[in-house]
């Protein structure tokens, strides 16, 4: 099956005819895109530097296509027309992979042709000299204490501060800093100047040192000065993708085993936490069992190709198949799509990553199935993206609308990989196996591994020798891996079926004048008046329950139109789908153990963790101290009784402000820890799933004390104890501690004598790990699902569907629904795996902390706070209970703890 190469060169011809010497072609208006003359597109324009970007980026593509005459003419144009000293700010990352990589790829091709004796005999390394000049113009960006480059540099003035519009940035993406080594090392080895490779290695070394040591993952955005992670979500897509790619390819190109070792350590974590075949889901580097978002971006489509290079073919087949089915559903791979394969971001800028993985899988397996996948890509490009002056990016894959955009990577990568996919060996002017592809598909010769380079370039090794397992399956024989020719098909079939069942119907016709799109479940906030109005239009109403929760109920007949009713059905389904997507991994609870008289460690309260502050799971001793009620009890302003709070564990009431704000106030007052008590009367870990406290959307690295959450019932035990005994000492830890350990070998106080019933009871209830909350009571079976929204006016929201046409009605009547969450924050509320079978449970969204009781109380909040500062024990009914009665209730909970732990073991 041969490619139609005229289609490939047609794009190149259009660039020359309509765009040159501009950086890019605007295929709809048939002119070149010149930065400053067209409306700004923000960061996208940082790739443009008035250096004929597309021409340089396409040089080695011309050679691969046997367009030797055109290549020679293009090189002459670059040498005569292109300037690299323009007073313009460009992206270091994009300029490196596209322009420096393009010049080096062009140089490699020119040398190869010259050595062949027929073409480019006049060539005297001119492209290499230009590459070295550009390399020196990029070097000032690396002048940071960390060695991580600034994200932007002025080609003429370097990095000199605001006057050159550079040097003010503090953050860069991991891929931006970690996708340098191939081009810079090649430049050093081509020229003999080690400075470029040295800087690239230093940046990679720093990123490696800053990985999260427990998960061995890296975040998406890092502070280039402090090395602190700014965005801690981790995946294999946008912001990180080519960092992993360059670690493995640096080993291939440079022959340094250290890069392979690092890649394999990262790869093991990727496969443990991020890969959920066929999906690749972002997680949090500090809590890798929690998904960070419910959608995937198209840039991760490169990963199956990298897995082929690694030698891990099976997951590559599975993920590629998922991507292929999504591509067939939408004609192109959307810029982002949800885990149920709906469109999340509808753009498609003609990205080549899926074609790249298709090529590598075909090379690895020889399976003609991947030729058909390539044909689908090619046909869709010609059917939907081809316009009179080139190929136009898709503005919306659902509507087929275009954008006046054709990025340089389209010709540098897309058609290069498609040509290679279909070409026979005799069609190629050289053996591509002698080269490695950069992330921009530029060709660098593997012979560089033997090129002279300074020994001082070697990075600090993490071990003296690599274990042999680092090389397992690095170059697999796929016939040994898959002796059955039908095996890959068996992997693909269930994925194909899953995507077919999950993909949405075409969007219905929307009534003129409705003006705004339907509300998405992930965007819904219960306190947003506009959102409530949208719900009303869709026939969805809110019902306030006595316990402070709110149910969502849909009546299709109450919608303003049939289209709005359809939107309501979709909204309710999305709420349920979000739940199932976001509740796969749960964090364990923490323990608050009362160790003072007369409890001596027998009482252990189930507490919810915080996503910030000290992680008690990493502390062998926990935090121990006497508790004191903070004033104000809400903790939302400066603590007025700081002299008492200092050195103690502060008790706080939930509500009025973010958890992180409370933590900062008590930390400033000198507290060693904090316990937040739910003000929703009657709440208990018996009936509610574990509550996990999220941050406030900004960095919480300044919080250095532990903060735990108690529901009202458990918190009231603590408050009652404080009222009766005045001095109550607790141990905050990840699990209940052996009382002998707590008292460090001293005789157990009071009645706790050896062999007593109390000792036996305590040992039975407290010596095991408190890692499981007590059992949950199912809610009424009439409820479709429950959802607690905690933002400003937190409420439990239970979607109910009534009077609607059945659509995918295979959802359990009590299926749990988790509310949407911010991209960089995991779900606040979690439960352990053994509780997943619970018929229905409440869930709480992240970053929201107001009290559920506020909406139902007619009493002013200020008055309630004042009363609770005086008597923090809670309402009169609860306070009338004796400590013994409360402890009797809690013994039942301890028994449930013990039984669940046995079940878990």
C-alpha positions in Angstrom: 0.0 0.0 0.0 1.8 3.1 -1.2 1.2 6.6 0.0 0.1 9.3 -2.3 3.2 11.5 -2.0 1.7 14.2 -4.0 -0.6 14.9 -1.1 2.5 15.3 1.1 4.4 17.6 -1.2 1.2 19.5 -1.8 1.3 20.9 1.7 5.0 21.9 1.3 4.3 23.6 -2.1 1.4 25.6 -0.5 3.8 26.8 2.2 6.3 28.0 -0.4 3.7 29.5 -2.6 1.6 31.4 0.0 3.6 31.6 3.2 7.3 31.9 2.7 9.2 33.5 4.4 6.6 33.5 7.2 6.8 31.0 10.0 3.6 29.2 9.2 0.9 28.9 6.6 -2.6 30.2 7.2 -4.4 27.6 5.0 -7.8 29.3 5.0 -6.7 32.8 4.0 -3.8 31.6 1.9 -1.1 33.7 3.4 1.7 33.4 5.9 1.4 33.9 9.6 3.7 36.7 10.7 3.9 37.3 14.4 2.6 40.7 15.3 0.6 41.2 12.2 -2.0 38.7 13.2 -4.1 38.7 16.4 -2.2 37.1 19.2 -2.9 33.5 20.1 -1.1 33.7 23.4 1.5 31.1 24.2 0.9 29.3 20.8 2.7 32.2 19.1 5.9 31.7 21.2 6.9 29.1 18.6 7.1 31.9 15.9 10.4 33.7 15.8 10.5 35.1 12.3 12.9 32.4 11.3 10.9 30.6 8.6 9.8 27.9 11.1 8.0 25.6 8.8 10.8 25.6 6.2 13.4 24.6 8.8 11.1 22.1 10.5 10.5 20.3 7.2 14.0 19.9 5.9 14.6 16.2 6.7 11.0 15.4 5.6 12.0 16.4 2.1 14.9 14.0 2.1 12.8 11.1 3.4 10.4 11.7 0.6 13.2 11.5 -2.0 12.7 15.2 -2.8 16.5 15.8 -2.9 16.4 18.7 -5.4 13.8 20.5 -3.2 15.8 19.8 -0.1 18.9 21.3 -1.7 17.0 24.4 -2.7 15.4 24.7 0.8 18.8 24.5 2.5 20.1 27.4 0.3 17.0 29.4 1.2 17.6 28.8 4.9 21.2 29.9 4.6 20.5 33.1 2.6 17.2 34.2 4.1 16.9 33.1 7.7 18.1 35.3 10.6 18.4 34.0 14.2 19.1 37.3 15.9 15.6 38.8 15.8 14.5 40.9 18.7 11.7 38.6 19.6 10.7 36.4 22.6 10.3 32.7 21.8 9.7 29.5 23.6 12.9 27.7 24.5 11.1 24.3 24.2 9.5 24.9 20.9 12.6 26.6 19.4 14.7 23.7 20.5 12.6 20.9 19.2 11.5 22.6 16.0 14.3 25.0 14.9 17.4 23.6 16.5 16.2 20.1 15.8 15.3 21.0 12.3 18.7 22.4 11.6 20.4 19.4 13.1 18.1 17.0 11.2 18.8 18.9 8.0 22.5 18.8 8.7 22.3 15.0 9.2 20.6 14.6 5.9 23.0 16.9 4.1 26.0 15.0 5.4 24.4 11.7 4.5 23.6 12.9 0.9 27.1 14.4 0.6 28.7 11.2 1.7 26.7 9.5 -1.0 28.6 11.4 -3.6 25.7 12.7 -5.7 24.1 15.6 -3.9 25.0 18.5 -1.6 28.7 18.3 -2.6 28.9 22.1 -1.9 27.8 21.7 1.7 30.3 22.8 4.4 28.3 22.3 7.6 26.5 25.6 7.2 23.3 24.3 8.9 25.4 23.1 11.8 27.0 26.5 12.2 23.5 28.0 12.3 22.5 25.4 14.9 25.5 26.3 17.0 24.5 30.0 16.8 21.0 29.2 17.9 22.3 27.0 20.7 24.2 29.9 22.1 21.1 32.1 21.8 19.2 29.6 23.9 21.9 29.1 26.5 21.1 32.2 28.5 17.8 30.7 29.5 19.7 28.1 31.5 21.2 30.7 33.8 19.2 29.7 36.9 20.3 28.4 40.2 18.6 25.1 39.5 19.8 24.7 35.9 16.2 24.5 34.7 15.7 26.8 31.8 13.5 29.8 31.7 10.5 29.0 29.5 11.2 31.9 27.1 14.3 33.7 25.8 14.8 36.8 23.6 16.7 35.7 20.5 18.6 39.0 20.4 19.1 39.9 24.0 18.9 36.6 25.9 17.4 36.8 29.4 17.9 40.3 30.8 14.7 41.0 32.7 11.5 42.9 31.9 13.2 45.2 29.4 13.7 42.2 27.1 10.3 40.7 28.2 12.2 37.8 29.7 13.5 36.6 33.0 10.3 37.3 34.9 8.9 33.8 34.8 9.1 31.5 37.7 7.5 28.3 36.4 8.0 25.9 33.6 6.5 22.6 32.5 8.4 19.4 33.1 8.5 18.6 29.4 9.8 22.1 28.6 12.8 21.6 30.9 13.3 17.9 30.2 13.1 17.9 26.4 16.5 19.3 25.6 19.0 16.5 25.9 18.7 15.0 22.3 19.2 18.3 20.4 21.8 19.8 22.8 23.8 16.6 23.1 23.7 16.1 19.3 24.9 19.7 18.9 27.8 19.1 21.4 28.9 16.0 19.7 28.6 17.4 16.2 30.6 20.5 17.1 32.8 19.1 19.9 31.7 21.8 22.3 30.4 20.1 25.5 28.6 23.1 27.0 25.3 22.3 25.4 25.1 18.7 26.6 26.3 19.8 30.0 23.4 22.2 30.5 20.8 19.7 29.2 22.1 17.0 31.6 22.1 19.4 34.5 18.4 20.2 33.9 17.6 16.5 33.7 19.6 15.8 36.9 17.6 18.4 38.7 14.2 17.1 37.5 15.3 13.6 38.6 16.3 14.8 42.1 12.9 16.6 42.4 10.8 13.6 41.6 8.4 12.5 44.3 10.4 9.8 46.0 7.6 7.6 47.1 5.7 7.5 43.8 8.8 8.2 41.6 6.5 10.5 39.5 7.1 14.1 38.5 4.6 16.9 38.4 3.4 18.9 35.5 4.8 22.4 36.4 7.9 23.2 38.5 9.4 26.4 39.9 12.6 26.9 38.1 14.2 28.7 41.0 13.1 26.7 44.1 12.4 23.4 42.4 9.0 23.2 44.1 6.2 21.6 42.2 3.6 24.1 41.2 1.2 21.6 39.6 1.4 18.1 41.2 -0.7 16.2 38.8 1.2 13.7 36.8 0.5 11.8 33.6 2.1 11.0 30.3 0.3 13.8 28.3 0.6 17.5 28.1 3.3 19.1 30.2 5.3 15.9 30.9 5.1 13.7 27.8 8.4 14.2 26.1 10.4 14.3 29.3 9.8 10.5 29.6 10.4 10.1 25.8 13.8 11.9 26.0 15.0 9.8 29.0 14.7 6.6 27.0 15.8 8.1 23.7 18.8 9.7 25.3 19.9 6.2 26.4 19.5 5.1 22.8 21.3 8.0 21.2 24.0 8.6 23.7 24.6 5.1 25.1 24.5 6.3 28.7 22.9 3.5 30.9 21.9 6.1 33.5 19.1 7.4 31.3 17.7 4.0 30.9 17.8 3.4 34.6 15.9 6.6 35.3 13.4 5.9 32.6 12.7 2.4 33.9 12.1 3.6 37.4 9.6 6.2 36.1 8.1 3.7 33.8 7.4 1.2 36.6 5.5 3.9 38.4 3.6 5.0 35.3 2.4 1.4 34.8 1.5 1.1 38.5 -0.4 4.3 38.9 -1.2 6.0 35.6 -1.8 3.1 33.2 -5.2 1.6 33.6 -5.3 -0.1 30.2 -6.5 1.1 27.9 -6.7 4.4 29.8 -3.8 6.6 30.9 -5.1 8.8 33.8 -3.4 11.6 35.5 -2.8 11.2 39.3 -1.3 13.3 42.1 2.4 12.7 42.7 1.9 12.6 46.5 -1.3 10.5 46.3 -0.8 8.5 43.2 -3.8 6.3 43.9 -6.1 9.3 43.4 -7.0 10.3 39.9 -6.4 14.0 39.2 -8.8 14.5 36.4 -11.5 12.6 34.5 -10.2 13.3 31.0 -7.2 12.6 28.8 -5.4 14.9 26.3 -4.4 13.9 22.8 -0.7 14.4 23.5 -0.6 11.1 25.4 -1.1 9.4 22.0 2.7 9.2 21.6 2.9 6.8 24.6 2.1 3.6 22.8 5.0 4.4 20.4 7.3 4.9 23.3 6.1 1.6 24.8 7.1 -0.1 21.6 10.6 1.4 22.0 10.6 0.2 25.6 9.4 -3.3 24.4 6.1 -3.3 26.3 3.9 -4.2 23.4 0.7 -5.4 25.1 -0.4 -2.1 26.8 0.8 -0.3 23.7 -1.7 -2.3 21.6 -4.5 -1.7 24.1 -4.1 2.1 24.5 -3.6 2.5 20.7 -6.8 0.7 20.1 -8.7 3.0 22.4 -7.2 6.0 20.6 -8.1 4.5 17.3 -11.7 3.9 18.2 -12.0 7.5 19.6 -10.5 8.7 16.3 -13.0 6.8 14.2 -15.9 8.1 16.3 -14.9 11.7 15.9 -12.8 11.6 12.7 -9.9 13.0 14.6 -8.5 12.6 18.1 -10.1 15.5 20.1 -7.6 17.7 21.9 -9.0 16.2 25.1 -11.7 13.5 25.7 -13.3 12.1 28.8 -12.8 8.6 30.2 -16.1 7.6 28.6 -14.7 8.8 25.3 -16.8 12.0 24.9 -15.3 15.2 23.6 -13.8 17.4 26.4 -11.9 19.9 24.2 -13.1 19.7 20.6 -10.1 21.1 18.8 -7.7 19.1 16.7 -4.6 21.0 15.5 -3.5 18.1 13.2 -1.4 16.6 15.9 0.8 13.7 14.7 1.2 11.6 17.9 -1.4 9.0 17.0 0.1 8.5 13.6 3.5 8.2 15.3 2.3 5.4 17.5 0.6 3.7 14.6 3.9 3.6 12.7 5.9 2.2 15.6 3.3 -0.5 16.3 3.3 -1.6 12.7 7.1 -1.7 12.6 7.0 -3.8 15.8 4.3 -6.2 14.9 4.0 -6.2 11.1 0.2 -6.4 11.7 -1.6 -4.9 8.6 -4.3 -3.7 11.0 -2.1 -0.7 11.6 -2.0 0.0 7.8 -5.7 0.3 8.0 -5.4 2.7 10.9 -3.0 4.8 8.9 -5.4 4.8 6.0 -8.1 6.1 8.3 -5.9 9.0 9.3 -4.9 9.8 5.8 -8.5 9.6 4.4 -9.8 11.8 7.2 -7.1 14.4 6.6 -8.1 14.5 2.9 -11.8 14.5 3.6 -12.1 16.9 6.4 -8.9 18.9 6.8 -7.7 19.5 3.3 -8.5 23.0 2.0 -7.4 24.8 -1.2 -4.2 26.2 0.4 -3.1 23.3 2.6 -4.5 21.4 5.6 -6.5 23.3 8.2 -6.7 22.5 11.9 -10.1 21.4 13.2 -11.7 24.0 15.4 -14.4 21.5 16.5 -14.2 17.8 15.5 -18.0 17.5 16.2 -19.0 20.1 13.7 -16.0 19.8 11.3 -15.3 23.6 11.5 -11.8 24.7 10.7 -9.2 27.0 12.2 -6.9 29.1 10.0 -3.9 27.2 11.3 -1.3 24.7 10.1 1.4 24.1 12.6 4.9 23.3 11.3 4.7 19.9 13.0 2.1 18.8 10.5 4.7 18.5 7.7 7.6 17.7 10.1 5.9 14.8 11.7 2.4 13.8 10.4 3.3 13.1 6.8 6.8 11.8 7.8 5.2 9.1 9.9 2.4 8.4 7.4 5.0 8.0 4.6 7.1 5.7 6.7 4.1 3.6 7.6 3.2 2.8 4.0 6.7 3.0 2.3 8.6 -0.2 1.4 12.3 -0.3 2.2 13.2 0.4 -1.5 11.2 3.6 -1.3 13.5 5.1 1.3 16.8 6.8 0.4 18.5 5.6 3.6 18.0 3.2 6.5 15.9 4.9 9.2 17.2 2.3 11.7 20.4 4.2 11.7 18.7 7.2 13.2 16.5 8.1 16.2 13.5 10.4 15.9 13.3 13.4 18.2 10.0 14.4 19.6 9.6 16.6 16.5 10.5 13.5 14.4 13.9 15.0 13.3 16.5 12.4 12.4 19.7 12.2 14.5 22.3 9.6 13.7 22.9 6.9 16.2 26.6 7.2 15.4 26.6 10.2 17.8 26.9 7.7 20.6 30.5 7.1 19.7 31.3 10.8 19.0 33.9 12.3 21.3 32.6 14.1 24.3 33.9 15.3 27.6 33.9 12.8 30.4 32.8 15.5 32.8 29.4 15.4 31.2 28.5 12.2 33.0 25.7 12.8 35.5 25.9 11.7 39.1 25.0 8.0 39.0 22.4 6.6 41.4 24.1 3.2 41.4 27.4 1.8 40.2 25.9 -0.8 37.9 22.5 -1.3 36.3 20.6 -4.4 37.2 20.1 -6.7 34.2 16.3 -6.2 34.6 16.7 -2.7 33.2 17.3 -4.3 29.8 14.5 -6.8 29.9 12.4 -6.7 26.7 14.1 -3.5 25.5 14.3 -5.0 22.0 11.7 -7.8 22.0 10.9 -10.2 19.3 7.2 -9.8 18.8 6.9 -13.3 17.4 8.0 -14.6 20.8 5.8 -12.2 22.7 2.7 -13.0 20.5 3.1 -16.5 18.9 -0.6 -16.5 18.2 -1.3 -14.1 15.3 -4.8 -13.5 16.6 -3.6 -12.4 20.0 -3.4 -8.7 19.2 -6.9 -8.9 17.8 -8.1 -10.5 21.0 -6.7 -7.5 22.9 -8.3 -5.0 20.6 -11.8 -6.4 20.4 -13.1 -5.7 24.0 -11.7 -2.2 23.8 -13.5 -1.6 20.5 -16.7 -2.8 22.0 -16.3 -0.6 25.1 -15.7 2.6 23.0 -18.7 1.8 20.7 -21.0 1.5 23.7 -19.7 4.5 25.5 -19.4 7.1 22.7 -22.2 9.7 22.7 -24.8 10.4 20.1 -24.4 13.4 17.9 -25.3 16.6 19.7 -29.0 17.4 19.3 -30.2 20.5 17.5 -30.3 23.4 19.8 -33.0 26.0 19.8 -32.1 29.4 18.4 -31.7 31.9 21.2 -30.9 29.5 24.0 -27.6 31.2 24.0 -25.5 29.1 26.4 -24.4 25.5 26.2 -25.8 23.0 28.6 -24.3 22.7 32.1 -21.7 20.0 32.4 -21.7 17.9 35.6 -18.0 18.6 36.3 -18.7 22.4 36.3 -21.7 22.3 38.6 -21.6 24.2 41.9 -24.7 24.2 44.1 -24.2 27.8 45.3 -24.0 29.3 41.8 -27.3 31.0 40.9 -26.6 30.7 37.2 -26.1 27.0 37.5 -29.4 26.7 39.5 -31.2 28.5 36.7 -29.7 26.2 34.1 -30.9 23.2 36.2 -34.4 24.7 36.3 -34.4 25.1 32.5 -33.4 21.4 32.2 -36.2 20.3 34.5 -33.8 19.5 37.4 -34.9 20.7 40.8 -33.2 20.7 44.2 -34.9 19.2 47.3 -33.6 20.1 50.7 -33.5 17.2 53.1 -33.7 17.5 56.9 -30.1 16.4 57.4 -28.8 19.2 55.3 -28.4 17.4 52.1 -30.0 18.3 48.8 -31.3 15.9 46.2 -31.3 16.6 42.5 -34.5 15.4 40.8 -35.3 15.7 37.2 -38.8 15.9 35.7 -38.5 16.0 32.0 -42.0 17.6 31.7 -40.8 20.6 33.7 -38.0 21.4 31.2 -38.4 24.5 29.0 -38.1 22.4 25.9 -37.4 19.0 24.6 -33.8 19.9 24.0 -33.4 21.2 27.5 -34.9 18.0 28.9 -32.4 16.0 26.9 -29.6 18.2 28.4 -31.1 17.3 31.8 -30.9 13.6 31.1 -27.3 14.0 30.0 -26.4 16.1 33.1 -27.8 13.4 35.4 -26.0 10.7 33.6 -22.7 12.7 33.8 -23.1 13.0 37.5 -23.4 9.3 37.9 -20.5 8.7 35.5 -18.3 11.1 37.3 -18.9 9.1 40.5 -17.8 5.8 39.0 -14.7 7.4 37.5 -13.5 9.1 40.6 -14.0 6.5 43.3 -11.5 3.8 42.2 -8.8 4.5 44.8 -9.3 5.7 48.3 -7.1 7.0 51.0 -7.2 5.3 54.4 -8.5 7.1 57.5 -6.3 8.5 60.2 -6.7 7.9 64.0 -7.1 10.2 67.0 -6.3 8.2 70.1 -7.2 9.6 73.5 -4.2 8.7 75.7 -4.9 10.7 78.9 -6.9 9.6 82.0 -9.2 7.7 82.2 -8.9 6.5 78.6 -5.2 5.6 78.3 -5.4 4.8 74.6 -8.6 2.7 74.7 -10.6 5.2 72.6 -9.6 5.6 69.0 -11.6 8.1 66.8 -11.8 7.7 63.1 -10.5 10.8 61.5 -10.3 12.1 57.9 -6.9 13.1 56.5 -5.9 16.4 54.9 -4.2 16.7 51.5 -1.7 19.1 53.0 0.5 19.5 56.0 2.3 16.6 57.7 1.4 13.2 56.3 0.9 11.1 59.3 1.3 7.9 57.3 5.0 8.8 57.1 5.4 9.4 60.8 6.4 6.6 63.0 5.4 8.4 66.2 2.5 10.6 65.2 1.8 13.9 66.9 0.9 13.9 70.6 -0.4 16.7 72.7 -3.2 18.2 74.8 -6.2 19.6 73.1 -7.5 23.2 73.4 -10.5 24.8 71.8 -9.3 27.6 69.5 -10.8 31.1 69.7 -12.5 31.9 67.4 -13.8 28.3 67.2 -14.1 28.6 63.4 -10.4 29.3 63.1 -11.1 31.7 60.3 -9.3 34.7 61.7 -6.2 35.3 63.9 -6.3 33.1 67.0 -7.1 35.2 70.1 -6.1 32.6 72.7 -2.7 31.9 71.1 -1.0 31.7 74.5 -3.1 28.6 75.3 -3.0 27.1 71.8 0.8 27.3 71.6 2.3 23.8 72.0 -1.2 22.2 71.9 -3.5 20.6 69.4 -6.2 23.1 68.5 -9.8 22.1 68.1 -11.7 23.9 65.4 -15.2 23.9 64.0 -15.9 23.2 60.3 -17.3 26.0 58.2 -16.9 29.7 57.1 -13.5 29.3 55.5 -11.1 26.9 53.8 -9.4 24.2 55.8 -6.0 25.4 54.8 -6.8 28.9 56.2 -7.7 27.3 59.6 -4.4 25.4 59.5 -2.4 28.6 58.8 -4.1 30.5 61.7 -3.4 27.8 64.3 0.0 27.2 63.0 0.8 31.0 63.4 -0.5 30.7 67.0 2.0 27.9 67.7 -0.2 24.9 67.6 1.4 21.5 66.9 -1.7 20.1 65.2 -5.3 20.7 64.5 -8.6 18.8 64.7 -11.6 20.1 62.7 -15.0 19.0 64.0 -18.0 18.8 61.8 -20.8 21.1 62.8 -23.4 19.1 61.0 -25.1 17.6 64.0 -25.5 13.9 63.9 -22.9 13.2 61.3 -20.8 10.2 62.1 -18.2 7.9 60.5 -20.7 5.1 61.2 -23.0 6.4 58.4 -20.9 8.7 56.3 -17.9 7.9 54.2 -14.5 9.2 55.1 -14.0 13.0 54.7 -10.7 14.1 53.2 -9.8 17.8 53.5 -8.5 19.5 50.4 -6.4 22.6 50.1 -7.5 26.0 48.9 -6.3 25.9 45.3 -2.9 27.4 46.0 0.3 26.1 47.4 -0.1 24.7 50.9 3.6 23.9 51.4 3.7 26.5 54.1 1.4 24.3 56.3 3.7 22.2 58.4 1.4 20.7 61.0 -1.1 17.8 60.7 -4.8 18.5 60.4 -7.4 15.9 60.9 -11.2 15.9 60.5 -13.8 14.4 62.9 -17.5 14.0 62.2 -19.8 15.4 64.8 -20.3 12.2 66.8 -16.6 11.5 67.2 -15.8 15.2 67.8 -18.4 15.3 70.5 -16.7 12.5 72.3 -13.6 14.6 72.4 -15.4 17.8 73.4 -17.3 15.9 76.2 -14.1 14.5 77.5 -12.5 17.9 77.5 -15.5 19.4 79.4 -15.4 16.6 82.1 -11.6 16.2 82.6 -10.3 19.6 81.5 -7.0 18.1 80.3 -7.3 15.7 77.4 -4.2 14.4 75.6 -4.5 12.8 72.2 -2.2 11.1 69.7 -2.8 12.0 66.1 -1.4 9.2 63.9 -2.1 7.0 60.8 -3.3 4.1 62.9 -4.0 3.2 66.5 -0.9 2.5 68.6 -0.2 -0.2 71.0 -0.7 1.3 74.4 2.5 -0.2 75.7 4.2 1.7 72.9 2.4 4.9 73.8 3.6 4.7 77.4 7.1 3.6 76.3 7.4 0.6 78.5 6.1 2.3 81.7 3.4 0.5 83.8 0.0 1.2 82.3 -1.7 3.7 84.6 -4.8 3.2 86.6 -7.0 0.2 86.3 -5.0 -1.1 83.3 -3.3 -3.9 85.1 -1.9 -6.9 83.3 -4.6 -9.5 82.6 -7.5 -7.3 83.4 -10.6 -7.2 81.3 -9.8 -3.7 80.3 -6.5 -4.7 78.9 -8.0 -7.5 76.9 -10.7 -5.3 75.6 -8.3 -2.6 74.7 -5.9 -5.0 73.0 -8.8 -6.4 71.1 -10.0 -3.1 69.9 -7.0 -0.8 69.7 -3.9 -2.8 68.9 -4.8 -3.4 65.3 -4.4 -0.8 62.6 -7.2 1.7 62.5 -7.4 1.8 58.7 -11.1 1.2 58.2 -14.1 3.3 59.0 -17.1 1.7 60.5 -19.8 0.3 58.4 -22.1 2.5 56.3 -25.9 2.5 56.4 -27.4 2.4 53.0 -29.7 5.3 52.1 -33.2 4.8 51.0 -33.5 2.6 47.9 -35.6 5.2 46.1 -32.5 7.5 45.8 -30.7 7.2 42.5 -27.4 8.5 43.9 -26.0 10.9 46.4 -23.7 13.8 46.1 -22.6 16.3 48.7 -21.5 19.7 47.6 -19.4 21.5 50.1 -18.8 24.9 48.4 -20.0 27.9 50.4 -23.2 26.1 51.1 -22.3 22.4 51.2 -25.2 20.1 50.4 -25.7 16.5 49.6 -27.1 16.2 46.1 -28.9 13.1 45.1 -29.8 12.9 41.4 -33.1 11.3 40.7 -34.4 10.7 37.2 -38.2 10.8 36.7 -40.3 11.0 33.6 -37.4 10.7 31.3 -36.9 8.4 28.3 -34.5 5.6 29.3 -31.0 6.2 28.1 -28.3 3.7 29.2 -30.5 2.8 32.2 -28.0 0.1 33.4 -27.0 2.3 36.3 -27.6 0.9 39.7 -30.5 2.5 41.6 -28.2 3.5 44.3 -25.1 4.2 42.3 -22.8 6.7 44.0 -22.2 10.0 42.3 -19.1 12.0 43.0 -19.2 15.7 42.2 -16.9 17.4 39.8 -13.5 18.6 41.0 -10.8 21.1 40.1 -8.1 19.7 37.8 -5.3 19.9 40.2 -7.1 18.6 43.3 -8.3 15.0 44.1 -11.6 14.2 45.7 -11.9 15.3 49.2 -13.8 12.4 50.4 -12.6 8.8 50.0 -13.3 5.4 51.3 -11.1 2.3 51.5 -11.4 -0.4 48.9 -13.3 -2.8 51.1 -16.2 -0.4 51.3 -16.7 -0.1 47.6 -19.7 -2.4 47.7 -21.7 -0.1 49.9 -25.0 0.5 48.1 -24.9 4.2 48.3 -22.7 6.7 50.0 -22.3 10.4 50.3 -19.3 12.0 48.6 -17.8 15.4 49.0 -16.1 17.5 46.3 -12.7 19.1 46.9 -11.8 22.6 47.9 -15.1 23.4 49.6 -15.6 23.6 53.3 -18.6 25.4 54.5 -21.0 23.9 56.9 -24.1 21.9 55.7 -26.0 23.1 58.8 -25.7 26.8 57.8 -28.5 26.6 55.3 -31.0 25.1 57.7 -30.3 27.1 60.8 -32.5 30.2 61.4 -30.0 31.3 64.0 -27.4 33.7 62.9 -24.0 32.1 62.3 -22.2 34.7 64.5 -24.5 33.9 67.4 -24.0 30.2 67.0 -20.3 30.6 66.9 -20.3 32.7 70.0 -22.3 30.1 71.9 -20.0 27.3 70.8 -16.9 29.2 71.9 -18.4 29.2 75.3 -19.7 25.6 75.3 -17.9 23.9 72.4 -19.4 20.6 73.4 -22.3 21.0 70.9 -26.1 21.0 71.3 -27.8 20.3 74.6 -29.1 16.9 73.6 -25.6 15.7 72.8 -24.0 17.3 75.8 -26.5 15.7 78.2 -24.9 12.3 77.3 -22.3 11.1 79.8 -18.9 10.1 78.7 -19.7 6.5 79.7 -22.7 6.5 77.4 -20.6 7.9 74.5 -18.0 5.3 75.2 -20.6 2.5 75.2 -21.6 3.7 71.7 -18.0 3.8 70.6 -17.3 0.2 71.8 -19.7 -0.9 69.1 -17.7 1.1 66.6 -14.5 -0.5 67.9 -16.0 -4.0 67.4 -16.9 -3.0 63.8 -13.4 -1.8 63.3 -12.0 -5.1 64.5 -14.3 -7.2 62.4 -13.5 -5.1 59.2 -9.8 -5.4 59.8 -10.2 -9.2 60.1 -12.1 -9.2 56.8 -9.4 -7.1 55.2 -6.7 -9.4 56.4 
